[in-house]
Amino acid sequence: MNYPFRTIIDVKPLPFSIDYSTPLLMLGSCFTDNIGNILVERKFPVLVNPFGVVYNPVSVALVLNRISDGIPYIESDLQNRNDQWFSFHHHTSFSSHNQAKCLKNINSSLAKAHRLWNKSDRLIITLGTARVYRYNETSKPVANCHKIPAREFTHELLTVNEIVGEWNDLLSKQFASKPSLRVLFTVSPVRHWKDGAVGNQISKSTLLLAISQLVSMFPHNVFYFPSYEIMMDDLRDYRFYADDMLHPNSQAVRYIWVRFASSVLSNEAGGLLAEIEKLQKAANHKPFNIQSDEYRKHVALTLDKITAFVSKHSAIDFSEEISNLKNRTI
């Protein structure tokens, strides 16, 4: 008898697909960045975390609501601490010593997300933790504490009912205006070790139960991808973790990406993806001598191939590769 040495998670193809013609919005934890950046690199029309990394379900819901409504932020929405202007809805990457610059960056990213959302019917949400921090002064949840002392926040574990209630209202609103919208939830495989081993499991379990209920409530529009289960059960070996032993390393991310791609990418997208990867590999090739006749021929041939590809698929942008290739032989 053949005994397998790993537990392989059965990931079935989803009843909808992602391709190069449909804009995609991705929100949530840093695992959203991991998979989202691969999609960006492969030139999919995707926008990843326009408010920065967001971990808890309430803050992700707030972000999606704001993107959907497109209401700009104003000066009174910002906070100032330690000579830094910031928003409790955004990651620290939006913070600035200059209030006008902070507000401009926030609203520029919001406007871009709102434009994409108006054209999109694909949404991927990665939830990281069911624990939320509420700013004591307002009792409102924050997406990021911005290094403000912990005593100024109340830390609480959301219940399954609270998460489901928040997302039921939000999704009902979105599906009313976007009947073709398909939402894919996943739970981040990154462990939140500040909560302790038991606390982390309780948090992840709460997310899984809440998502399961939402899938049952919206069976034609809401789906689940098991990135958490793939990491915990299929890749249950520390060689698949980064040095902190909490985050998936690049090998694990690539493996989960392959499982994700086989589940959700259309056949056409898969074919284009293979062509794009070949062109990118050729464009990124760096020889010992870039002034050699051989490399000049390689550059000319690669530019011809890229030009031919773009002529058939004008929406896919290879301008960066074209510019880099031309500059290398000047």
HUJOZI-V602915 format. One record per backbone hydrogen bond with DSSP energy under -0.5 kcal/mol. CO is the residue of the C=O (numbers start at 1). NH is the residue of the N-H. If there is no record, write none. Layout:
# HUJOZI-V602915
co=CO nh=NH
co=CO nh=NH
This chain:
# HUJOZI-V602915
co=1 nh=3
co=2 nh=4
co=6 nh=8
co=7 nh=9
co=9 nh=11
co=10 nh=12
co=18 nh=266
co=19 nh=22
co=21 nh=23
co=23 nh=121
co=23 nh=122
co=24 nh=47
co=25 nh=124
co=26 nh=49
co=27 nh=126
co=28 nh=54
co=29 nh=32
co=29 nh=33
co=30 nh=34
co=31 nh=35
co=32 nh=36
co=33 nh=37
co=34 nh=38
co=35 nh=39
co=36 nh=40
co=37 nh=41
co=38 nh=42
co=39 nh=44
co=40 nh=43
co=44 nh=46
co=45 nh=24
co=47 nh=26
co=47 nh=49
co=49 nh=52
co=51 nh=91
co=55 nh=128
co=55 nh=129
co=56 nh=60
co=57 nh=61
co=58 nh=62
co=59 nh=63
co=60 nh=64
co=61 nh=65
co=62 nh=66
co=63 nh=67
co=64 nh=68
co=65 nh=69
co=66 nh=70
co=66 nh=71
co=70 nh=72
co=74 nh=77
co=75 nh=78
co=79 nh=86
co=81 nh=84
co=84 nh=81
co=85 nh=96
co=86 nh=79
co=87 nh=90
co=88 nh=143
co=88 nh=144
co=91 nh=94
co=92 nh=95
co=96 nh=85
co=97 nh=99
co=98 nh=102
co=99 nh=103
co=100 nh=104
co=101 nh=105
co=102 nh=106
co=103 nh=107
co=104 nh=108
co=105 nh=109
co=106 nh=110
co=107 nh=111
co=108 nh=112
co=109 nh=113
co=110 nh=114
co=111 nh=115
co=112 nh=116
co=113 nh=117
co=114 nh=118
co=115 nh=119
co=116 nh=119
co=116 nh=120
co=117 nh=120
co=121 nh=182
co=122 nh=25
co=123 nh=184
co=124 nh=27
co=125 nh=127
co=125 nh=186
co=126 nh=29
co=127 nh=188
co=129 nh=57
co=130 nh=158
co=132 nh=156
co=133 nh=142
co=134 nh=154
co=135 nh=138
co=135 nh=139
co=135 nh=140
co=140 nh=135
co=142 nh=133
co=145 nh=148
co=149 nh=152
co=150 nh=153
co=152 nh=136
co=153 nh=155
co=154 nh=134
co=154 nh=156
co=156 nh=132
co=156 nh=158
co=159 nh=163
co=160 nh=164
co=161 nh=165
co=162 nh=166
co=163 nh=167
co=164 nh=168
co=165 nh=169
co=166 nh=170
co=167 nh=171
co=168 nh=172
co=169 nh=173
co=170 nh=174
co=171 nh=175
co=172 nh=176
co=173 nh=177
co=174 nh=178
co=178 nh=181
co=182 nh=123
co=183 nh=185
co=183 nh=223
co=184 nh=125
co=185 nh=225
co=186 nh=127
co=191 nh=193
co=192 nh=195
co=193 nh=196
co=195 nh=199
co=196 nh=200
co=197 nh=201
co=198 nh=202
co=199 nh=203
co=200 nh=204
co=201 nh=205
co=202 nh=206
co=203 nh=207
co=204 nh=208
co=205 nh=209
co=206 nh=210
co=207 nh=211
co=208 nh=212
co=209 nh=213
co=210 nh=214
co=211 nh=215
co=212 nh=216
co=213 nh=217
co=214 nh=218
co=216 nh=219
co=218 nh=221
co=218 nh=222
co=221 nh=183
co=223 nh=185
co=225 nh=227
co=226 nh=230
co=227 nh=231
co=228 nh=232
co=229 nh=233
co=229 nh=234
co=230 nh=234
co=230 nh=235
co=233 nh=7
co=235 nh=237
co=237 nh=240
co=238 nh=241
co=240 nh=249
co=242 nh=245
co=246 nh=191
co=247 nh=242
co=249 nh=253
co=250 nh=254
co=251 nh=255
co=252 nh=256
co=253 nh=257
co=254 nh=258
co=255 nh=259
co=256 nh=260
co=257 nh=261
co=258 nh=262
co=259 nh=263
co=260 nh=263
co=260 nh=264
co=261 nh=265
co=263 nh=14
co=264 nh=18
co=266 nh=270
co=267 nh=271
co=268 nh=272
co=269 nh=273
co=270 nh=274
co=271 nh=275
co=272 nh=276
co=273 nh=277
co=274 nh=278
co=275 nh=279
co=276 nh=280
co=277 nh=281
co=278 nh=282
co=279 nh=283
co=280 nh=284
co=281 nh=285
co=282 nh=285
co=285 nh=287
co=289 nh=292
co=292 nh=296
co=293 nh=297
co=294 nh=298
co=295 nh=299
co=296 nh=300
co=297 nh=301
co=298 nh=302
co=299 nh=303
co=300 nh=304
co=301 nh=305
co=302 nh=306
co=303 nh=307
co=304 nh=308
co=305 nh=309
co=306 nh=310
co=307 nh=311
co=308 nh=312
co=309 nh=312
co=309 nh=313
co=313 nh=316
co=315 nh=317
co=316 nh=318
co=318 nh=322
co=319 nh=323
co=320 nh=324
co=321 nh=325
co=322 nh=326
co=323 nh=327
co=324 nh=328
co=325 nh=329
co=326 nh=329
co=327 nh=330
